[in-house]
Amino acid sequence: MQHFIDTATQRIWAFEENVVATLADGVYTFAYPSDPGDGSAAMIPIDAPATLQPVEIRTPTAEELAQEQIARAKALVKAEIRKKRDALLLLTPFHGQLFQTDLASKIQIMNVVDAGAMPPYARYWRTADNSYMEMTYDLFVELKAAIMAREGAAYGASAQHQDAVDALATLADVQTYDYGAGWPA
């Protein structure tokens, strides 16, 4: 079997061995004999794009297929690790309460701290369970520090787990890797 790739569409074309490919001025043309038996028959042209170029189609080895499967499994586990990390970043425990720390909430908290003084609207801050906690400027500074510490711990745990996944050599090891430990509470 002869293989060609259409450089315009990336589509692979496959021709039987009796098809003759002729290169002229950088363009391949294709034809097949009208009577494949005796070789003296007229050649019948094949309508094919002028953008075809030869390509080698190689069947992957069993080892290459296994490595590909391991790589796909690692990518799935690492995606789950990132998902766990991102979920942890949505809430931050602080003074016995959980505070929403999605991007919008975090920006509001950082703005209070960056203002350098307590704005009047921020005296009572709603927590994740929709109750309110009385806040002071110093508590906002502490909350910002707690958020930053949680982010650092979550990203650190995520990086450690992803590095551990990268070091795994077998599919079974990847599939049974437990990434549940080492995260901030």
C-alpha positions as MATLAB code, in Angstrom:
seq = 'MQHFIDTATQRIWAFEENVVATLADGVYTFAYPSDPGDGSAAMIPIDAPATLQPVEIRTPTAEELAQEQIARAKALVKAEIRKKRDALLLLTPFHGQLFQTDLASKIQIMNVVDAGAMPPYARYWRTADNSYMEMTYDLFVELKAAIMAREGAAYGASAQHQDAVDALATLADVQTYDYGAGWPA';
ca = [
       0.000    0.000    0.000;
       1.244    3.480   -0.895;
       0.266    6.381    1.372;
       0.041   10.078    0.587;
      -1.089   13.011    2.702;
      -3.090   15.899    1.346;
      -1.093   18.844    2.671;
      -4.165   21.079    2.377;
      -6.590   18.919    4.407;
      -4.272   16.476    6.262;
      -6.370   13.619    4.837;
      -4.488   10.386    4.140;
      -4.854    8.735    0.729;
      -3.962    5.059    0.273;
      -3.279    3.503   -3.149;
      -2.782   -0.138   -4.105;
       0.694   -1.161   -5.212;
      -0.349   -1.278   -8.896;
      -1.063    2.469   -8.882;
       1.749    4.438  -10.465;
       2.664    7.764   -8.869;
       4.570   10.172  -11.110;
       6.254   13.334   -9.838;
       6.515   16.299  -12.207;
       7.251   19.866  -11.113;
       6.577   18.986   -7.472;
       3.097   17.570   -8.164;
       2.186   13.893   -8.044;
      -0.206   12.366  -10.564;
      -1.659    8.888  -10.217;
      -2.806    6.244  -12.660;
      -3.631    2.544  -12.663;
      -3.449    0.012  -15.519;
      -6.737   -0.789  -17.291;
      -5.726   -4.477  -17.424;
      -3.646   -5.321  -14.367;
      -2.755   -8.729  -15.767;
      -0.224   -8.211  -18.578;
       1.297   -4.792  -17.894;
       0.762   -3.517  -21.456;
      -2.594   -1.903  -20.779;
      -3.257    1.811  -20.953;
      -2.974    3.787  -17.747;
      -6.155    5.302  -16.350;
      -5.634    8.570  -14.451;
      -6.949    8.935  -10.907;
      -8.565   12.212   -9.888;
      -6.537   13.234   -6.831;
      -5.603   16.593   -5.303;
      -2.413   18.244   -6.517;
      -1.419   18.738   -2.867;
      -0.650   15.052   -2.158;
       2.790   14.202   -0.813;
       4.193   10.784    0.172;
       3.917    9.890    3.844;
       5.113    6.888    5.795;
       2.409    5.222    7.842;
       4.001    3.262   10.619;
       2.168    0.935   12.953;
       3.086    1.715   16.552;
       4.816   -0.997   18.540;
       3.163   -2.572   21.575;
       5.551   -0.604   23.800;
       4.625    2.676   22.100;
       0.918    1.899   22.513;
       1.473    1.077   26.187;
       3.377    4.342   26.731;
       0.598    6.248   24.978;
      -1.973    4.621   27.268;
       0.100    5.506   30.339;
       0.422    9.105   29.125;
      -3.361    9.375   28.646;
      -3.982    7.901   32.118;
      -1.485   10.355   33.648;
      -3.233   13.258   31.931;
      -6.585   12.151   33.391;
      -5.206   11.791   36.920;
      -3.450   15.155   36.684;
      -6.712   16.767   35.539;
      -8.427   15.309   38.629;
      -5.633   16.696   40.801;
      -6.120   20.174   39.308;
      -9.879   19.836   39.817;
      -9.360   18.999   43.509;
      -6.950   21.932   43.895;
      -9.374   24.353   42.244;
     -12.257   23.146   44.431;
     -10.161   23.754   47.571;
      -9.496   27.323   46.469;
     -13.216   28.170   46.440;
     -13.534   28.120   50.257;
     -11.156   29.193   53.008;
     -11.658   28.282   56.685;
     -11.165   31.285   58.939;
     -12.092   31.782   62.627;
     -14.462   28.823   62.615;
     -16.260   29.940   59.458;
     -15.896   29.132   55.775;
     -15.401   32.113   53.491;
     -16.062   32.042   49.778;
     -12.788   32.665   48.003;
     -13.747   32.351   44.359;
     -12.132   35.033   42.208;
     -14.829   37.687   42.713;
     -14.930   37.174   46.506;
     -11.156   37.178   46.732;
     -10.955   40.466   44.809;
     -13.446   42.068   47.223;
     -11.440   40.891   50.241;
      -8.147   42.061   48.713;
      -9.703   45.460   47.887;
     -10.649   45.980   51.545;
      -7.094   45.175   52.627;
      -5.547   47.256   49.839;
      -7.707   50.245   50.844;
      -5.726   50.368   54.094;
      -8.782   51.113   56.187;
     -12.126   49.567   56.933;
     -14.799   50.675   54.439;
     -18.263   51.095   55.973;
     -19.862   48.413   53.788;
     -17.485   45.723   55.041;
     -18.326   45.698   58.749;
     -20.363   42.493   58.409;
     -19.089   39.982   55.871;
     -21.232   37.134   54.594;
     -19.732   33.690   55.007;
     -20.219   30.665   52.775;
     -23.254   29.450   54.766;
     -24.929   32.878   54.314;
     -24.438   33.889   57.940;
     -22.561   37.079   58.772;
     -19.357   37.636   60.683;
     -18.446   41.003   62.161;
     -15.141   42.053   60.650;
     -12.409   44.530   61.477;
      -9.627   45.715   59.241;
      -7.177   43.483   61.123;
      -9.454   40.471   60.545;
      -9.461   41.234   56.809;
      -5.655   41.312   56.862;
      -5.682   37.920   58.635;
      -8.251   36.572   56.153;
      -6.095   37.670   53.233;
      -3.112   35.884   54.805;
      -5.244   32.750   55.335;
      -6.344   32.829   51.700;
      -2.755   33.209   50.481;
      -1.546   30.407   52.786;
      -4.336   28.103   51.562;
      -3.521   28.875   47.930;
       0.155   28.170   48.535;
      -0.607   24.886   50.282;
      -3.113   23.802   47.606;
      -0.745   24.617   44.730;
       2.116   22.944   46.593;
       0.115   19.747   47.162;
      -1.030   19.798   43.545;
       2.554   20.132   42.297;
       3.753   17.291   44.543;
       0.982   14.989   43.323;
       1.578   15.883   39.684;
       5.316   15.254   40.066;
       4.533   11.901   41.706;
       2.228   10.977   38.804;
       4.961   11.922   36.310;
       7.333    9.518   38.081;
       4.972    6.520   37.800;
       6.059    3.936   35.231;
       3.154    1.523   34.837;
      -0.493    1.889   33.934;
      -1.524    0.034   37.092;
       0.498    2.470   39.233;
      -1.145    5.455   37.540;
      -4.640    3.989   37.854;
      -4.218    3.241   41.562;
      -2.383    6.431   42.557;
      -4.041    8.013   45.612;
      -3.900   11.784   45.414;
      -6.221   12.265   48.408;
      -3.543   13.015   51.014;
      -1.444   16.094   51.648;
      -4.066   18.769   50.895;
      -4.911   21.678   53.190;
      -7.884   21.040   55.495;
];
